[in-house]
Structures are given as structure tokens and as C-alpha cells.
Amino acid sequence: MFRWIFFFLFIAVVEVYAFQAFKTVTKTKWILMAYQVISLAAVLYIFYQFSQFDRRVGQNSRTLFTLGLLLLLFIPKLLLTGFMLMEDVYRVFSGFITYFMGDIQNRDFLPERRRFVSQVALVVAAIPFTSLLYGMTKGKYNFRVLKQTLFFEDLPDDFDGFTITQISDVHSGSFDDPEKIEYAVHLINQHKTDMMVFTGDIVNTHATEMHPWIDTFNKIENHEYGKYAVLGNHDYGEYIDWPSQQAKDENFEAIKALYGQIGFDLLLNQHTKIKKGNSEIALVGVENWGKNFKQAGDLAKASEGLSAQDFKILMSHDPSHWEYEVKNHEKHFQLTLSGHTHGLQFGIEIPGLVRWSPVQYVYKQWAGLYENVGRYIYVNRGLGFHAYPGRVGIWPEITVFELKKREKVA
């Protein structure tokens, strides 16, 4: 009860301060009235939708929109509140000075709000508002093909120049634009790599979420050395209340079957040998293993029979697996391909200058390439989106790798 009281008080404070910013900038009654009506309607809609959330269903298009609306409205208003609070600190301090030390004839305790401060606050708040709005309308399908060349001294000679396409975190239950998904498949097919991998999370929860998209993903062309996949944390149906364990198990089996229905071989704590010429490499696939999520991955089982000298590519959905089990493993996994983080779908990436997202405070490896004593992990930013129905600064990704042989240093 106290938690809800605190929450409502917090929302009330934010709304009052945000309104103060508008009221300081304009005195036009119809604008202020329209702002109040829209804000009240949005708050009531958000509260109603959250009260109707059904844990037996989980995330759907309505909950995606509701969360997007919540972020779209309240992140800018939180910024406005911050500016107004800072101004109030100044006003109180200034009021003390004026009241106790100023002109005895002019003892108004609090000076009026300054229009300039509210104008600056509104301009600053407009930045996340427009960014989040763009992310929900355009950014979520702003697909990028990122190319990465990786060098290894122990890469077998026949694999010098071998190419791999990676996708991850499709979250098909969030899609709402068939034309955009067709375009993503077109981008995948453009690059005609030797092999393709899919590092998990084909759905949000239910296998049926993928059914409208099976024909589209079946348009991904065959790759000479195969298409392989592993499971992600959302593929286990862990985040809703099921009517029975049997229903959950049936959904899980249906999700595993989905990968085959779109032409991918699903590796479940196992490996396969990729042969080219007189050489071979091992492609190792583990089930999900996350520091804070389901730990079904069994690296020992998946790599049974492999040695430290074998060249290995590991598919493991959650990059925390690399941090806690893989990067210093005695079998020396040369390359790990992961996903999971989505880069939080929000951040700033300017190559060579800045790369930031709040998710970096949770995951040491959250987007792109990382290295530890000659062992690499690449964290794909994901093809789809989840929770927030958009992307800002961290765009949906298709990755194309080229493996190159590096000459040993004498």
C-alpha cells in the first residue's frame, strides 16, 4: 500500500512541476488546458493498462505501446522536474537573502519563476521526447549491417577469409511491419556469407508469436556451411504464469521447433564440425546461461571431445556467460557470439568518439567486440525490440564477420 502511495505522490510531483514549466512560458489558457487534459488522459490510460496486465499472456502490442507512452511522457517530464527543483532551491536561497538581509520594503520571500529557465528546460526535455518518438516510429526498424574482421593466429588455413552472418534477439512477438522485416531479410541475403548463426530469443514468450513471420524468415537463403542457432532466455517461457507445467513444456517444444521451421539447426549443448578443404573448426552451441537469468547452458557437455588446440566458435546468448565461465576457460574458446542486451535499445554510439548506454552498468560486455588475451566476444545489438517498442541510438543489427589468418609473431 505504501509503495503505491509513494508512487502516486511521485507522479503528482512530476506532473505539477512539469506544468509549472509550461505555465511559466505561456499564459494562453487553451494551451494550458489542452496540456492538462492530455496529461490526465495519458496518466489514466497508463494506470488502467498496467492494472489490466495479465501475467498469463505476458507482453503484447498493447503493453508495448503503454510502456512506450510511459517513457515518452515521463522521461521528458522528469527532466523538467529536475530543472524546476533546481530553480526552487535557488528561489528559496534567494528568498532567505532577500527576506532577512534585503530591503525592508521588499520582503517577498520567493521570487517569481524565471521564464528563461523554463524555456531552457522545455528545450532540453524536447530532446528525449523527440528521440523516443523517433525510436518508436522509425528507429526500431533502422537496420544496420555492421562488418567486423577478426584475426587469429590459430585459424586453420582453409578458413582464411571465412564469412559469417549473425542475427540475434528477433523477438518476433513485437513486430508490427511486415515490409520492414522483409527488408531485414533482404539485407541478410545481400551479403551471401559462408555460414549464418542466430543467437537466441526468437519470440518474447509464445511460439505462436513467430507464426506470422515464418514465411518471411524462410526467405533467408541457404548458406554453404549451414545455418545454426541457440536458445535465448525468452525462448524458455519463464516470464509468464502458465496454466500448467504441461502447457509450458509444450510451448518450449514448439519454440525449439520454430528454429527448424525457418531453416536453422538448433544446437542444444552440443557442437558440430564445420569442414572446409582439409581443415575444420568446431561450432559450439550452448543453451542459455546468464548470471541473472536461466542457467541451462552446459559448456562442458557442449565441448566434450574438443581440445584447447581446436579452433572453436561458441554461440552463447547471454554475454555474462563469457565473463563468468568462458573467457578464461582451459579449452580456449577463440570467438564467442552473443546477444541478449539489445544495448538496452537506448544509448549513444559515435564510432571512435563515444559509446554509452545505461546497460553498461549491468553488463561488462554489452555491444560490439571485446577481447581478453586473444579470445574475443562479439555482442550483437539484436534484430528486434522488447519492452520499449523502439530504439534510440542503438540500432537493430545484422553482423557480418570475416575471419582472417594472422601470421605468428616470431
C-alpha positions in Angstrom: 0.0 0.0 0.0 2.7 2.5 1.0 4.6 1.7 -2.2 1.6 2.7 -4.3 1.0 5.9 -2.2 4.6 6.9 -2.8 4.3 6.1 -6.5 1.2 8.3 -6.9 2.8 11.1 -4.9 5.9 10.9 -7.1 3.7 11.1 -10.3 1.8 14.0 -8.8 5.0 16.0 -8.0 6.4 15.3 -11.5 3.1 16.5 -13.1 2.9 19.6 -11.0 6.5 20.7 -11.8 6.2 19.9 -15.5 3.0 22.0 -15.6 4.9 24.8 -13.9 7.4 24.9 -16.7 4.6 25.3 -19.3 2.7 27.8 -17.2 5.8 30.0 -16.9 6.4 30.0 -20.6 2.8 30.7 -21.8 -0.3 32.1 -20.2 -2.6 31.1 -23.1 -5.5 29.3 -21.3 -6.4 26.9 -24.1 -2.8 25.6 -24.4 -2.6 25.1 -20.7 -6.0 23.4 -20.6 -5.1 21.1 -23.5 -1.8 20.2 -21.8 -3.7 19.2 -18.6 -6.3 17.2 -20.4 -3.8 15.3 -22.5 -1.6 14.6 -19.5 -4.5 13.4 -17.4 -5.8 11.2 -20.2 -2.4 9.7 -20.7 -1.8 9.0 -17.0 -5.3 7.4 -16.6 -4.7 5.3 -19.7 -1.2 4.1 -18.5 -2.6 3.2 -15.0 -5.5 1.4 -16.5 -3.4 -0.7 -18.9 -1.0 -1.6 -16.1 -3.9 -2.7 -13.9 -5.1 -4.9 -16.7 -1.7 -6.6 -17.3 -2.2 -10.4 -17.4 0.7 -12.5 -16.4 -0.8 -15.4 -18.2 -0.4 -13.6 -21.5 2.7 -11.5 -21.0 3.9 -8.8 -23.3 1.7 -7.9 -26.3 1.2 -5.0 -28.6 -0.9 -3.1 -26.1 1.7 -3.4 -23.3 4.5 -2.4 -25.7 2.6 0.8 -26.6 1.8 1.5 -22.9 5.4 1.3 -21.9 6.5 3.3 -24.8 3.9 6.0 -23.9 5.1 6.0 -20.3 8.7 6.6 -21.3 7.7 9.1 -24.0 5.8 11.3 -21.5 7.7 10.8 -18.2 11.3 10.9 -19.1 10.9 14.5 -20.5 8.8 15.4 -17.5 11.5 14.1 -15.1 13.9 16.5 -16.8 11.5 19.4 -16.4 11.1 18.4 -12.8 14.8 18.5 -12.3 15.1 22.0 -13.7 12.2 23.3 -11.7 13.5 21.8 -8.5 16.9 23.3 -9.0 15.3 26.7 -9.7 13.3 26.2 -6.4 16.5 25.7 -4.5 17.8 28.9 -5.9 14.5 30.7 -5.2 14.4 29.6 -1.6 18.1 30.6 -1.1 17.4 33.9 -2.8 14.3 34.4 -0.7 16.2 33.9 2.6 18.7 36.5 1.5 16.1 39.0 0.4 13.8 38.5 3.4 16.5 38.7 6.1 19.1 40.9 4.5 17.2 42.8 1.8 15.2 46.0 1.6 12.7 46.0 4.4 10.1 47.4 1.9 10.5 44.4 -0.4 10.2 41.2 1.5 8.5 38.8 -0.8 10.0 35.5 0.3 10.1 33.7 -3.1 10.9 35.5 -6.3 8.9 34.6 -9.4 9.9 31.8 -11.7 12.2 32.9 -14.5 10.8 32.4 -17.9 14.2 31.8 -19.3 14.8 28.7 -17.0 11.5 27.2 -18.1 12.3 27.8 -21.8 15.7 26.0 -21.4 14.1 23.2 -19.5 11.5 22.7 -22.3 14.2 22.7 -25.0 16.2 20.1 -23.1 13.1 17.9 -22.4 12.3 18.1 -26.1 15.5 16.1 -26.9 14.5 12.8 -25.2 10.8 13.3 -26.3 11.7 13.6 -30.0 14.3 10.9 -29.7 11.9 8.4 -28.1 9.2 9.3 -30.5 11.6 8.7 -33.4 12.7 5.4 -31.8 9.1 4.2 -31.7 8.2 5.2 -35.2 11.4 4.8 -37.2 14.4 3.7 -35.1 13.1 0.2 -34.2 13.5 -0.7 -37.9 16.6 1.3 -38.7 18.5 -1.8 -39.6 22.3 -1.6 -39.8 24.7 -4.1 -41.3 28.0 -4.0 -39.3 31.1 -5.6 -40.7 33.8 -7.0 -38.4 37.2 -8.5 -39.5 38.8 -10.7 -36.9 42.4 -12.0 -36.9 43.5 -15.3 -35.3 46.9 -16.9 -35.4 45.5 -20.4 -34.9 42.8 -20.1 -37.6 43.1 -23.1 -39.9 44.5 -22.1 -43.3 41.4 -23.2 -45.3 39.2 -20.8 -43.2 41.2 -17.7 -44.0 38.5 -15.4 -45.4 35.6 -17.4 -44.0 32.5 -15.2 -43.5 29.6 -15.5 -41.0 26.4 -13.6 -40.7 24.9 -13.2 -37.2 21.5 -12.1 -36.1 20.1 -12.2 -32.5 17.1 -11.3 -30.4 14.4 -11.3 -33.1 11.5 -11.1 -30.5 9.0 -11.7 -33.3 6.1 -11.0 -31.0 7.0 -7.3 -31.1 7.0 -6.9 -34.9 4.2 -4.9 -36.5 5.5 -4.1 -40.0 5.9 -6.9 -42.5 7.5 -4.7 -45.1 10.3 -3.8 -42.7 11.0 -7.4 -41.8 11.1 -8.3 -45.5 13.7 -5.6 -45.9 15.8 -7.0 -43.0 15.8 -10.4 -44.7 16.8 -8.7 -47.9 19.8 -7.2 -46.1 20.8 -10.6 -44.8 20.6 -12.2 -48.2 22.7 -9.4 -49.8 25.9 -10.5 -48.1 25.9 -14.2 -49.1 28.3 -15.3 -46.4 29.6 -18.9 -45.9 27.6 -19.5 -42.7 24.9 -17.9 -40.6 24.2 -18.0 -36.9 21.2 -16.9 -34.8 22.0 -16.4 -31.1 18.6 -16.8 -29.5 15.3 -15.1 -28.5 13.1 -15.9 -31.5 10.0 -14.9 -29.5 9.0 -12.9 -26.4 7.2 -15.8 -24.8 4.8 -17.8 -27.0 5.7 -19.9 -30.0 2.6 -18.6 -31.8 4.3 -15.1 -32.0 6.5 -16.4 -34.7 3.8 -18.0 -36.9 3.1 -14.8 -38.9 6.7 -14.4 -39.7 7.8 -18.0 -40.6 7.4 -17.5 -44.4 9.4 -14.2 -44.2 12.3 -15.8 -42.4 12.2 -18.8 -44.7 13.3 -16.4 -47.4 16.8 -16.3 -45.8 18.9 -18.1 -48.3 20.8 -21.2 -47.5 24.4 -20.8 -46.6 27.0 -23.2 -47.9 28.2 -24.2 -44.5 24.8 -24.1 -42.8 22.6 -22.0 -40.6 22.8 -22.6 -36.8 21.0 -21.3 -33.7 20.9 -21.5 -30.0 18.2 -20.6 -27.5 17.9 -17.3 -25.6 16.3 -16.7 -22.2 12.9 -15.7 -23.6 12.7 -19.0 -25.5 12.0 -20.8 -22.3 8.7 -19.1 -21.4 9.9 -18.1 -18.0 8.2 -14.7 -17.7 4.5 -15.5 -17.6 2.2 -17.6 -15.4 1.3 -20.8 -17.3 -1.9 -22.7 -16.6 0.1 -25.9 -16.1 3.7 -27.2 -16.5 2.5 -29.2 -19.4 1.4 -26.1 -21.3 4.8 -24.5 -20.6 6.6 -27.6 -21.8 4.6 -27.8 -24.9 5.3 -24.2 -25.7 9.0 -24.8 -25.2 9.0 -27.7 -27.6 7.1 -25.6 -30.1 9.7 -22.8 -29.8 12.6 -25.2 -30.4 10.8 -26.5 -33.5 10.5 -22.9 -34.8 14.2 -22.7 -35.5 13.9 -25.7 -37.7 10.9 -24.3 -39.4 12.9 -21.4 -40.6 15.9 -23.5 -41.7 18.2 -23.3 -38.7 19.9 -26.2 -37.0 19.4 -25.7 -33.2 22.4 -26.7 -31.1 21.4 -27.7 -27.6 24.6 -28.0 -25.5 26.4 -29.7 -28.4 28.9 -28.9 -31.2 29.3 -29.6 -34.8 32.3 -29.7 -37.0 32.5 -27.3 -40.0 34.7 -28.8 -42.6 36.4 -26.8 -45.4 39.1 -28.2 -47.6 41.4 -30.2 -45.4 40.6 -28.2 -42.3 37.8 -28.0 -39.7 36.6 -25.7 -37.0 34.1 -26.5 -34.2 30.9 -24.6 -33.8 29.7 -24.9 -30.2 26.2 -24.1 -29.1 25.0 -23.9 -25.5 21.6 -23.3 -24.1 21.0 -20.0 -22.3 23.4 -19.3 -19.4 23.1 -15.9 -17.7 24.4 -14.6 -14.5 21.0 -13.3 -13.6 18.8 -15.5 -15.9 18.2 -19.1 -16.6 21.3 -21.3 -16.5 20.6 -24.2 -18.8 23.9 -24.0 -20.7 26.3 -26.8 -20.2 29.7 -25.8 -21.6 31.4 -29.0 -20.6 28.8 -31.1 -22.4 28.7 -28.9 -25.5 32.5 -29.0 -25.9 33.1 -32.6 -24.9 35.8 -34.1 -27.1 37.3 -30.8 -28.1 40.7 -29.6 -27.1 42.4 -26.3 -26.5 44.1 -26.6 -29.9 40.8 -26.9 -31.8 39.6 -23.7 -33.3 36.2 -23.0 -31.7 33.3 -20.6 -32.2 30.9 -20.6 -29.3 27.3 -19.4 -29.6 26.0 -18.3 -26.2 23.1 -16.0 -25.9 24.0 -14.1 -22.7 27.4 -12.3 -22.7 27.7 -12.7 -18.9 28.4 -16.4 -19.7 31.7 -15.2 -21.3 32.6 -13.1 -18.4 32.0 -15.8 -15.7 32.8 -19.1 -17.5 34.2 -18.7 -21.0 36.9 -16.1 -21.3 39.5 -17.9 -19.1 38.3 -21.4 -19.9 41.0 -24.0 -20.3 39.7 -25.1 -23.7 40.4 -21.7 -25.1 37.2 -20.6 -27.0 38.7 -18.3 -29.6 35.4 -16.5 -30.5 32.1 -16.2 -28.7 29.0 -14.8 -30.4 26.3 -13.4 -28.1 23.3 -11.0 -28.0 20.7 -10.6 -25.2 21.5 -7.0 -24.0 20.0 -5.1 -27.1 22.3 -2.3 -25.9 19.2 -1.5 -23.8 17.8 -0.1 -27.2 18.9 3.3 -25.9 22.3 5.0 -25.9 24.8 6.9 -27.9 27.3 5.4 -30.3 29.6 7.6 -32.4 32.5 5.4 -33.7 35.8 6.5 -32.4 34.3 9.1 -30.0 31.7 7.8 -27.6 29.8 4.6 -26.9 27.4 4.7 -23.9 24.3 3.0 -22.7 22.9 2.6 -19.2 23.1 -1.2 -19.8 26.9 -0.9 -19.5 26.5 -0.6 -15.7 25.0 -4.1 -15.7 27.0 -5.9 -18.4 30.7 -5.5 -18.9 30.2 -6.7 -22.5 27.1 -5.1 -23.9 27.5 -4.3 -27.6 30.2 -4.9 -30.1 33.7 -6.5 -29.8 35.6 -7.3 -26.7 38.9 -9.1 -26.2 40.7 -10.9 -23.4 44.2 -12.4 -24.0 43.4 -13.3 -27.6 39.9 -14.5 -27.0 37.0 -12.5 -28.4 33.3 -12.0 -27.7 31.0 -10.1 -30.0 27.7 -8.9 -28.6 25.1 -8.4 -31.3 22.7 -5.5 -30.6 19.7 -7.6 -31.7 17.4 -7.5 -34.7 14.1 -6.9 -32.9 13.0 -5.0 -29.8 11.4 -5.8 -26.5 9.6 -3.9 -23.7 10.3 -0.3 -25.1 8.8 -0.5 -28.6 11.6 1.4 -30.2 15.4 2.1 -30.5 17.3 5.3 -29.8 21.0 5.4 -30.8 21.4 1.6 -30.5 20.1 0.4 -33.9 18.9 -3.1 -34.9 21.9 -5.1 -36.2 22.9 -7.6 -38.7 26.6 -8.5 -38.3 28.9 -9.8 -41.0 32.2 -11.3 -39.8 35.3 -12.2 -41.8 37.8 -14.5 -40.2 41.4 -13.9 -41.2 44.7 -15.7 -40.6 47.3 -13.7 -38.7 50.9 -14.6 -39.1 52.5 -15.7 -35.9 55.0 -13.3 -34.4 58.4 -14.9 -34.1 
